[in-house]
């Protein structure tokens, strides 16, 4: 049975397992594993109210992970949540793990009075597009990286 754990400041081992999962799932071990943050950095990050880390656990193994940020809005007293990364181990896909992670994030968002959760998906990532379409409303936008 898979459970979802909201990481706190003392969860560095789970955080490291999340980084490994992201690196493997995205085929990008260099980004996620080559220069891991220090214990103090991770503790501070996981204690921050602006960062949300969720791990889907099968017993003690991380089989899914979600990293999100809470953005405090300026125009009104409200918040929105941005899903930065979401991944599920290959042998646990299509079993509701990603949906469980998002459902838990929805509970957190509700507790924080966030008015929306948003996420980006890449063209061609049909599994992600299907998941997000099932759970939300699609909005086509342009994305720019400014160096």
PyMOL commands that place a pseudoatom at each C-alpha (Angstrom):
pseudoatom trace, name=CA, resn=UNK, resi=1, chain=A, elem=C, hetatm=0, pos=[0.000, 0.000, 0.000]
pseudoatom trace, name=CA, resn=UNK, resi=2, chain=A, elem=C, hetatm=0, pos=[1.275, 3.449, -0.920]
pseudoatom trace, name=CA, resn=UNK, resi=3, chain=A, elem=C, hetatm=0, pos=[1.141, 6.283, 1.596]
pseudoatom trace, name=CA, resn=UNK, resi=4, chain=A, elem=C, hetatm=0, pos=[1.990, 9.946, 1.037]
pseudoatom trace, name=CA, resn=UNK, resi=5, chain=A, elem=C, hetatm=0, pos=[4.336, 11.667, 3.479]
pseudoatom trace, name=CA, resn=UNK, resi=6, chain=A, elem=C, hetatm=0, pos=[4.745, 15.448, 3.728]
pseudoatom trace, name=CA, resn=UNK, resi=7, chain=A, elem=C, hetatm=0, pos=[8.460, 15.933, 4.388]
pseudoatom trace, name=CA, resn=UNK, resi=8, chain=A, elem=C, hetatm=0, pos=[9.638, 18.023, 7.307]
pseudoatom trace, name=CA, resn=UNK, resi=9, chain=A, elem=C, hetatm=0, pos=[13.055, 19.337, 8.375]
pseudoatom trace, name=CA, resn=UNK, resi=10, chain=A, elem=C, hetatm=0, pos=[14.219, 15.940, 9.684]
pseudoatom trace, name=CA, resn=UNK, resi=11, chain=A, elem=C, hetatm=0, pos=[13.456, 14.039, 6.468]
pseudoatom trace, name=CA, resn=UNK, resi=12, chain=A, elem=C, hetatm=0, pos=[16.802, 14.461, 4.663]
pseudoatom trace, name=CA, resn=UNK, resi=13, chain=A, elem=C, hetatm=0, pos=[17.062, 10.697, 3.836]
pseudoatom trace, name=CA, resn=UNK, resi=14, chain=A, elem=C, hetatm=0, pos=[13.641, 10.772, 2.135]
pseudoatom trace, name=CA, resn=UNK, resi=15, chain=A, elem=C, hetatm=0, pos=[14.596, 13.994, 0.382]
pseudoatom trace, name=CA, resn=UNK, resi=16, chain=A, elem=C, hetatm=0, pos=[17.735, 12.296, -0.989]
pseudoatom trace, name=CA, resn=UNK, resi=17, chain=A, elem=C, hetatm=0, pos=[15.604, 9.373, -2.199]
pseudoatom trace, name=CA, resn=UNK, resi=18, chain=A, elem=C, hetatm=0, pos=[13.298, 11.876, -3.908]
pseudoatom trace, name=CA, resn=UNK, resi=19, chain=A, elem=C, hetatm=0, pos=[16.253, 13.437, -5.730]
pseudoatom trace, name=CA, resn=UNK, resi=20, chain=A, elem=C, hetatm=0, pos=[17.349, 10.004, -6.934]
pseudoatom trace, name=CA, resn=UNK, resi=21, chain=A, elem=C, hetatm=0, pos=[13.819, 9.215, -8.119]
pseudoatom trace, name=CA, resn=UNK, resi=22, chain=A, elem=C, hetatm=0, pos=[13.583, 12.518, -10.019]
pseudoatom trace, name=CA, resn=UNK, resi=23, chain=A, elem=C, hetatm=0, pos=[17.013, 11.929, -11.602]
pseudoatom trace, name=CA, resn=UNK, resi=24, chain=A, elem=C, hetatm=0, pos=[16.058, 8.433, -12.745]
pseudoatom trace, name=CA, resn=UNK, resi=25, chain=A, elem=C, hetatm=0, pos=[12.530, 9.315, -13.885]
pseudoatom trace, name=CA, resn=UNK, resi=26, chain=A, elem=C, hetatm=0, pos=[13.674, 12.349, -15.877]
pseudoatom trace, name=CA, resn=UNK, resi=27, chain=A, elem=C, hetatm=0, pos=[16.880, 10.642, -17.072]
pseudoatom trace, name=CA, resn=UNK, resi=28, chain=A, elem=C, hetatm=0, pos=[18.831, 13.541, -15.582]
pseudoatom trace, name=CA, resn=UNK, resi=29, chain=A, elem=C, hetatm=0, pos=[20.978, 12.203, -12.744]
pseudoatom trace, name=CA, resn=UNK, resi=30, chain=A, elem=C, hetatm=0, pos=[23.477, 15.025, -13.210]
pseudoatom trace, name=CA, resn=UNK, resi=31, chain=A, elem=C, hetatm=0, pos=[20.956, 17.724, -12.276]
pseudoatom trace, name=CA, resn=UNK, resi=32, chain=A, elem=C, hetatm=0, pos=[19.336, 15.859, -9.400]
pseudoatom trace, name=CA, resn=UNK, resi=33, chain=A, elem=C, hetatm=0, pos=[22.215, 13.863, -7.924]
pseudoatom trace, name=CA, resn=UNK, resi=34, chain=A, elem=C, hetatm=0, pos=[25.623, 15.302, -8.844]
pseudoatom trace, name=CA, resn=UNK, resi=35, chain=A, elem=C, hetatm=0, pos=[25.619, 18.306, -6.487]
pseudoatom trace, name=CA, resn=UNK, resi=36, chain=A, elem=C, hetatm=0, pos=[23.159, 17.455, -3.734]
pseudoatom trace, name=CA, resn=UNK, resi=37, chain=A, elem=C, hetatm=0, pos=[22.404, 20.231, -1.274]
pseudoatom trace, name=CA, resn=UNK, resi=38, chain=A, elem=C, hetatm=0, pos=[23.934, 20.156, 2.207]
pseudoatom trace, name=CA, resn=UNK, resi=39, chain=A, elem=C, hetatm=0, pos=[22.071, 18.889, 5.260]
pseudoatom trace, name=CA, resn=UNK, resi=40, chain=A, elem=C, hetatm=0, pos=[21.604, 22.438, 6.557]
pseudoatom trace, name=CA, resn=UNK, resi=41, chain=A, elem=C, hetatm=0, pos=[20.238, 23.656, 3.216]
pseudoatom trace, name=CA, resn=UNK, resi=42, chain=A, elem=C, hetatm=0, pos=[17.760, 20.763, 3.041]
pseudoatom trace, name=CA, resn=UNK, resi=43, chain=A, elem=C, hetatm=0, pos=[16.679, 21.279, 6.661]
pseudoatom trace, name=CA, resn=UNK, resi=44, chain=A, elem=C, hetatm=0, pos=[16.026, 24.976, 5.975]
pseudoatom trace, name=CA, resn=UNK, resi=45, chain=A, elem=C, hetatm=0, pos=[14.215, 24.218, 2.709]
pseudoatom trace, name=CA, resn=UNK, resi=46, chain=A, elem=C, hetatm=0, pos=[11.975, 21.573, 4.275]
pseudoatom trace, name=CA, resn=UNK, resi=47, chain=A, elem=C, hetatm=0, pos=[11.184, 23.898, 7.195]
pseudoatom trace, name=CA, resn=UNK, resi=48, chain=A, elem=C, hetatm=0, pos=[10.172, 26.699, 4.821]
pseudoatom trace, name=CA, resn=UNK, resi=49, chain=A, elem=C, hetatm=0, pos=[6.479, 27.426, 4.354]
pseudoatom trace, name=CA, resn=UNK, resi=50, chain=A, elem=C, hetatm=0, pos=[7.110, 28.211, 0.690]
pseudoatom trace, name=CA, resn=UNK, resi=51, chain=A, elem=C, hetatm=0, pos=[8.382, 24.724, -0.275]
pseudoatom trace, name=CA, resn=UNK, resi=52, chain=A, elem=C, hetatm=0, pos=[6.321, 21.526, -0.213]
pseudoatom trace, name=CA, resn=UNK, resi=53, chain=A, elem=C, hetatm=0, pos=[7.893, 18.087, -0.647]
pseudoatom trace, name=CA, resn=UNK, resi=54, chain=A, elem=C, hetatm=0, pos=[5.721, 14.973, -0.776]
pseudoatom trace, name=CA, resn=UNK, resi=55, chain=A, elem=C, hetatm=0, pos=[6.976, 11.390, -1.008]
pseudoatom trace, name=CA, resn=UNK, resi=56, chain=A, elem=C, hetatm=0, pos=[4.803, 8.448, -1.986]
pseudoatom trace, name=CA, resn=UNK, resi=57, chain=A, elem=C, hetatm=0, pos=[6.065, 5.503, 0.024]
pseudoatom trace, name=CA, resn=UNK, resi=58, chain=A, elem=C, hetatm=0, pos=[5.639, 1.810, -0.586]
pseudoatom trace, name=CA, resn=UNK, resi=59, chain=A, elem=C, hetatm=0, pos=[6.718, 0.525, 2.825]
pseudoatom trace, name=CA, resn=UNK, resi=60, chain=A, elem=C, hetatm=0, pos=[9.887, 2.634, 3.231]
pseudoatom trace, name=CA, resn=UNK, resi=61, chain=A, elem=C, hetatm=0, pos=[10.749, 3.025, -0.466]
pseudoatom trace, name=CA, resn=UNK, resi=62, chain=A, elem=C, hetatm=0, pos=[10.060, 6.286, -2.296]
pseudoatom trace, name=CA, resn=UNK, resi=63, chain=A, elem=C, hetatm=0, pos=[8.026, 5.325, -5.372]
pseudoatom trace, name=CA, resn=UNK, resi=64, chain=A, elem=C, hetatm=0, pos=[6.726, 8.807, -6.192]
pseudoatom trace, name=CA, resn=UNK, resi=65, chain=A, elem=C, hetatm=0, pos=[7.643, 12.374, -5.387]
pseudoatom trace, name=CA, resn=UNK, resi=66, chain=A, elem=C, hetatm=0, pos=[6.270, 15.863, -5.758]
pseudoatom trace, name=CA, resn=UNK, resi=67, chain=A, elem=C, hetatm=0, pos=[8.034, 19.183, -5.208]
pseudoatom trace, name=CA, resn=UNK, resi=68, chain=A, elem=C, hetatm=0, pos=[5.933, 22.333, -5.136]
pseudoatom trace, name=CA, resn=UNK, resi=69, chain=A, elem=C, hetatm=0, pos=[6.177, 25.975, -4.168]
pseudoatom trace, name=CA, resn=UNK, resi=70, chain=A, elem=C, hetatm=0, pos=[3.649, 28.186, -2.449]
pseudoatom trace, name=CA, resn=UNK, resi=71, chain=A, elem=C, hetatm=0, pos=[3.507, 31.607, -4.061]
pseudoatom trace, name=CA, resn=UNK, resi=72, chain=A, elem=C, hetatm=0, pos=[2.063, 34.437, -2.030]
pseudoatom trace, name=CA, resn=UNK, resi=73, chain=A, elem=C, hetatm=0, pos=[0.198, 36.813, -4.298]
pseudoatom trace, name=CA, resn=UNK, resi=74, chain=A, elem=C, hetatm=0, pos=[0.556, 40.575, -4.120]
pseudoatom trace, name=CA, resn=UNK, resi=75, chain=A, elem=C, hetatm=0, pos=[-2.745, 41.725, -5.605]
pseudoatom trace, name=CA, resn=UNK, resi=76, chain=A, elem=C, hetatm=0, pos=[-4.859, 39.977, -2.979]
pseudoatom trace, name=CA, resn=UNK, resi=77, chain=A, elem=C, hetatm=0, pos=[-4.323, 38.082, 0.261]
pseudoatom trace, name=CA, resn=UNK, resi=78, chain=A, elem=C, hetatm=0, pos=[-4.209, 34.685, -1.393]
pseudoatom trace, name=CA, resn=UNK, resi=79, chain=A, elem=C, hetatm=0, pos=[-1.822, 31.980, -2.452]
pseudoatom trace, name=CA, resn=UNK, resi=80, chain=A, elem=C, hetatm=0, pos=[-1.296, 29.637, -5.341]
pseudoatom trace, name=CA, resn=UNK, resi=81, chain=A, elem=C, hetatm=0, pos=[0.710, 26.425, -5.467]
pseudoatom trace, name=CA, resn=UNK, resi=82, chain=A, elem=C, hetatm=0, pos=[3.065, 25.568, -8.339]
pseudoatom trace, name=CA, resn=UNK, resi=83, chain=A, elem=C, hetatm=0, pos=[3.990, 21.922, -8.917]
pseudoatom trace, name=CA, resn=UNK, resi=84, chain=A, elem=C, hetatm=0, pos=[7.625, 22.119, -9.927]
pseudoatom trace, name=CA, resn=UNK, resi=85, chain=A, elem=C, hetatm=0, pos=[8.387, 18.396, -10.275]
pseudoatom trace, name=CA, resn=UNK, resi=86, chain=A, elem=C, hetatm=0, pos=[6.310, 15.241, -10.109]
pseudoatom trace, name=CA, resn=UNK, resi=87, chain=A, elem=C, hetatm=0, pos=[7.637, 11.761, -10.830]
pseudoatom trace, name=CA, resn=UNK, resi=88, chain=A, elem=C, hetatm=0, pos=[6.700, 8.136, -10.232]
pseudoatom trace, name=CA, resn=UNK, resi=89, chain=A, elem=C, hetatm=0, pos=[9.073, 5.178, -10.406]
pseudoatom trace, name=CA, resn=UNK, resi=90, chain=A, elem=C, hetatm=0, pos=[8.576, 3.305, -13.653]
pseudoatom trace, name=CA, resn=UNK, resi=91, chain=A, elem=C, hetatm=0, pos=[7.361, 0.084, -12.036]
pseudoatom trace, name=CA, resn=UNK, resi=92, chain=A, elem=C, hetatm=0, pos=[4.726, 1.996, -10.001]
pseudoatom trace, name=CA, resn=UNK, resi=93, chain=A, elem=C, hetatm=0, pos=[3.165, 4.038, -12.803]
pseudoatom trace, name=CA, resn=UNK, resi=94, chain=A, elem=C, hetatm=0, pos=[-0.516, 3.759, -13.706]
pseudoatom trace, name=CA, resn=UNK, resi=95, chain=A, elem=C, hetatm=0, pos=[-1.357, 2.727, -10.127]
pseudoatom trace, name=CA, resn=UNK, resi=96, chain=A, elem=C, hetatm=0, pos=[-2.703, 6.038, -8.804]
pseudoatom trace, name=CA, resn=UNK, resi=97, chain=A, elem=C, hetatm=0, pos=[0.544, 7.219, -7.187]
pseudoatom trace, name=CA, resn=UNK, resi=98, chain=A, elem=C, hetatm=0, pos=[0.657, 10.586, -8.984]
pseudoatom trace, name=CA, resn=UNK, resi=99, chain=A, elem=C, hetatm=0, pos=[-3.033, 11.162, -8.300]
pseudoatom trace, name=CA, resn=UNK, resi=100, chain=A, elem=C, hetatm=0, pos=[-2.460, 10.395, -4.595]
pseudoatom trace, name=CA, resn=UNK, resi=101, chain=A, elem=C, hetatm=0, pos=[0.372, 12.931, -4.489]
pseudoatom trace, name=CA, resn=UNK, resi=102, chain=A, elem=C, hetatm=0, pos=[-1.781, 15.612, -6.111]
pseudoatom trace, name=CA, resn=UNK, resi=103, chain=A, elem=C, hetatm=0, pos=[-4.755, 14.822, -3.848]
pseudoatom trace, name=CA, resn=UNK, resi=104, chain=A, elem=C, hetatm=0, pos=[-2.504, 15.277, -0.798]
pseudoatom trace, name=CA, resn=UNK, resi=105, chain=A, elem=C, hetatm=0, pos=[-1.235, 18.555, -2.269]
pseudoatom trace, name=CA, resn=UNK, resi=106, chain=A, elem=C, hetatm=0, pos=[-4.851, 19.664, -2.706]
pseudoatom trace, name=CA, resn=UNK, resi=107, chain=A, elem=C, hetatm=0, pos=[-5.415, 19.069, 1.029]
pseudoatom trace, name=CA, resn=UNK, resi=108, chain=A, elem=C, hetatm=0, pos=[-2.340, 21.152, 1.861]
pseudoatom trace, name=CA, resn=UNK, resi=109, chain=A, elem=C, hetatm=0, pos=[-3.441, 23.874, -0.558]
pseudoatom trace, name=CA, resn=UNK, resi=110, chain=A, elem=C, hetatm=0, pos=[-6.874, 23.919, 1.029]
pseudoatom trace, name=CA, resn=UNK, resi=111, chain=A, elem=C, hetatm=0, pos=[-5.357, 24.185, 4.519]
pseudoatom trace, name=CA, resn=UNK, resi=112, chain=A, elem=C, hetatm=0, pos=[-3.251, 27.130, 3.317]
pseudoatom trace, name=CA, resn=UNK, resi=113, chain=A, elem=C, hetatm=0, pos=[-6.238, 28.733, 1.594]
pseudoatom trace, name=CA, resn=UNK, resi=114, chain=A, elem=C, hetatm=0, pos=[-4.574, 28.598, -1.818]
pseudoatom trace, name=CA, resn=UNK, resi=115, chain=A, elem=C, hetatm=0, pos=[-6.986, 29.339, -4.614]
pseudoatom trace, name=CA, resn=UNK, resi=116, chain=A, elem=C, hetatm=0, pos=[-5.322, 27.234, -7.318]
pseudoatom trace, name=CA, resn=UNK, resi=117, chain=A, elem=C, hetatm=0, pos=[-2.636, 24.641, -7.999]
pseudoatom trace, name=CA, resn=UNK, resi=118, chain=A, elem=C, hetatm=0, pos=[-0.914, 24.950, -11.356]
pseudoatom trace, name=CA, resn=UNK, resi=119, chain=A, elem=C, hetatm=0, pos=[1.585, 22.856, -13.274]
pseudoatom trace, name=CA, resn=UNK, resi=120, chain=A, elem=C, hetatm=0, pos=[3.305, 22.818, -16.657]
pseudoatom trace, name=CA, resn=UNK, resi=121, chain=A, elem=C, hetatm=0, pos=[3.581, 19.827, -18.972]
pseudoatom trace, name=CA, resn=UNK, resi=122, chain=A, elem=C, hetatm=0, pos=[5.739, 19.405, -22.030]
pseudoatom trace, name=CA, resn=UNK, resi=123, chain=A, elem=C, hetatm=0, pos=[4.293, 18.648, -25.438]
pseudoatom trace, name=CA, resn=UNK, resi=124, chain=A, elem=C, hetatm=0, pos=[4.781, 14.944, -26.072]
pseudoatom trace, name=CA, resn=UNK, resi=125, chain=A, elem=C, hetatm=0, pos=[4.571, 13.993, -22.378]
pseudoatom trace, name=CA, resn=UNK, resi=126, chain=A, elem=C, hetatm=0, pos=[1.251, 12.275, -22.961]
pseudoatom trace, name=CA, resn=UNK, resi=127, chain=A, elem=C, hetatm=0, pos=[1.077, 10.606, -19.539]
pseudoatom trace, name=CA, resn=UNK, resi=128, chain=A, elem=C, hetatm=0, pos=[1.485, 13.917, -17.699]
pseudoatom trace, name=CA, resn=UNK, resi=129, chain=A, elem=C, hetatm=0, pos=[-0.972, 15.678, -20.010]
pseudoatom trace, name=CA, resn=UNK, resi=130, chain=A, elem=C, hetatm=0, pos=[-3.556, 12.925, -19.446]
pseudoatom trace, name=CA, resn=UNK, resi=131, chain=A, elem=C, hetatm=0, pos=[-3.091, 13.092, -15.662]
pseudoatom trace, name=CA, resn=UNK, resi=132, chain=A, elem=C, hetatm=0, pos=[-3.414, 16.857, -15.461]
pseudoatom trace, name=CA, resn=UNK, resi=133, chain=A, elem=C, hetatm=0, pos=[-6.349, 16.892, -17.881]
pseudoatom trace, name=CA, resn=UNK, resi=134, chain=A, elem=C, hetatm=0, pos=[-8.137, 14.370, -15.644]
pseudoatom trace, name=CA, resn=UNK, resi=135, chain=A, elem=C, hetatm=0, pos=[-7.578, 16.545, -12.562]
pseudoatom trace, name=CA, resn=UNK, resi=136, chain=A, elem=C, hetatm=0, pos=[-7.844, 20.084, -13.870]
pseudoatom trace, name=CA, resn=UNK, resi=137, chain=A, elem=C, hetatm=0, pos=[-8.517, 22.534, -16.644]
pseudoatom trace, name=CA, resn=UNK, resi=138, chain=A, elem=C, hetatm=0, pos=[-6.018, 23.032, -19.457]
pseudoatom trace, name=CA, resn=UNK, resi=139, chain=A, elem=C, hetatm=0, pos=[-4.738, 26.490, -20.265]
pseudoatom trace, name=CA, resn=UNK, resi=140, chain=A, elem=C, hetatm=0, pos=[-2.382, 26.914, -23.201]
pseudoatom trace, name=CA, resn=UNK, resi=141, chain=A, elem=C, hetatm=0, pos=[0.320, 29.477, -22.450]
pseudoatom trace, name=CA, resn=UNK, resi=142, chain=A, elem=C, hetatm=0, pos=[3.805, 30.324, -23.619]
pseudoatom trace, name=CA, resn=UNK, resi=143, chain=A, elem=C, hetatm=0, pos=[6.809, 29.797, -21.363]
pseudoatom trace, name=CA, resn=UNK, resi=144, chain=A, elem=C, hetatm=0, pos=[10.026, 31.824, -21.587]
pseudoatom trace, name=CA, resn=UNK, resi=145, chain=A, elem=C, hetatm=0, pos=[13.372, 31.265, -19.884]
pseudoatom trace, name=CA, resn=UNK, resi=146, chain=A, elem=C, hetatm=0, pos=[15.184, 34.551, -19.318]
pseudoatom trace, name=CA, resn=UNK, resi=147, chain=A, elem=C, hetatm=0, pos=[18.912, 34.142, -18.602]
for i in range(1, 147): cmd.bond("trace and resi %d" % i, "trace and resi %d" % (i + 1))
show_as sticks, trace
zoom trace
